[in-house]
Amino acid sequence: MARVKHPGKKSRLAKAARRTRWAPFWTVPKLYGKSRRVHPGRHTTVKRSWRRTKIKA
């Protein structure tokens, strides 16, 4: 990939990077209750890895 990216492409890549993050830790007790221990990445809407799935940027 080029060192200097077009601003539009850079913003699309940044948006895709933000989407793949885990959900905040405080959402776990909010959704499942205080005692249930679940990984916060479980209820992230978009699951994507740079290796598995490519994006059209």
Secondary structure as a PSIPRED ss2 file (coil, helix, strand):
# PSIPRED VFORMAT (PSIPRED V4.0)

   1 M C   1.000  0.000  0.000
   2 A C   1.000  0.000  0.000
   3 R C   1.000  0.000  0.000
   4 V C   1.000  0.000  0.000
   5 K C   1.000  0.000  0.000
   6 H C   1.000  0.000  0.000
   7 P H   0.000  1.000  0.000
   8 G H   0.000  1.000  0.000
   9 K H   0.000  1.000  0.000
  10 K H   0.000  1.000  0.000
  11 S H   0.000  1.000  0.000
  12 R H   0.000  1.000  0.000
  13 L H   0.000  1.000  0.000
  14 A H   0.000  1.000  0.000
  15 K H   0.000  1.000  0.000
  16 A H   0.000  1.000  0.000
  17 A H   0.000  1.000  0.000
  18 R H   0.000  1.000  0.000
  19 R H   0.000  1.000  0.000
  20 T C   1.000  0.000  0.000
  21 R C   1.000  0.000  0.000
  22 W C   1.000  0.000  0.000
  23 A C   1.000  0.000  0.000
  24 P C   1.000  0.000  0.000
  25 F C   1.000  0.000  0.000
  26 W C   1.000  0.000  0.000
  27 T H   0.000  1.000  0.000
  28 V H   0.000  1.000  0.000
  29 P H   0.000  1.000  0.000
  30 K H   0.000  1.000  0.000
  31 L H   0.000  1.000  0.000
  32 Y H   0.000  1.000  0.000
  33 G C   1.000  0.000  0.000
  34 K C   1.000  0.000  0.000
  35 S C   1.000  0.000  0.000
  36 R C   1.000  0.000  0.000
  37 R C   1.000  0.000  0.000
  38 V C   1.000  0.000  0.000
  39 H C   1.000  0.000  0.000
  40 P H   0.000  1.000  0.000
  41 G H   0.000  1.000  0.000
  42 R H   0.000  1.000  0.000
  43 H H   0.000  1.000  0.000
  44 T C   1.000  0.000  0.000
  45 T C   1.000  0.000  0.000
  46 V C   1.000  0.000  0.000
  47 K C   1.000  0.000  0.000
  48 R C   1.000  0.000  0.000
  49 S C   1.000  0.000  0.000
  50 W C   1.000  0.000  0.000
  51 R C   1.000  0.000  0.000
  52 R C   1.000  0.000  0.000
  53 T C   1.000  0.000  0.000
  54 K C   1.000  0.000  0.000
  55 I C   1.000  0.000  0.000
  56 K C   1.000  0.000  0.000
  57 A C   1.000  0.000  0.000
